[in-house]
């Protein structure tokens, strides 16, 4: 049972997350040959104040 975890900054729409999930499901099932029913996709959203890039919080910029 493959599990795909996506961690990203909060702010994407429901439709974007739905489309992303569908695309990932198509790709994983095609490449790994597993039934889509066995695939789990987890989306973790973080506030920008909890993500730093090059030592600077994304909320600062």
Helices and strands as residue ranges (DSSP letters): E 3-9, H 14-32, G 36-38, E 40-46, G 48-50, E 52-53, E 56-57, G 58-60
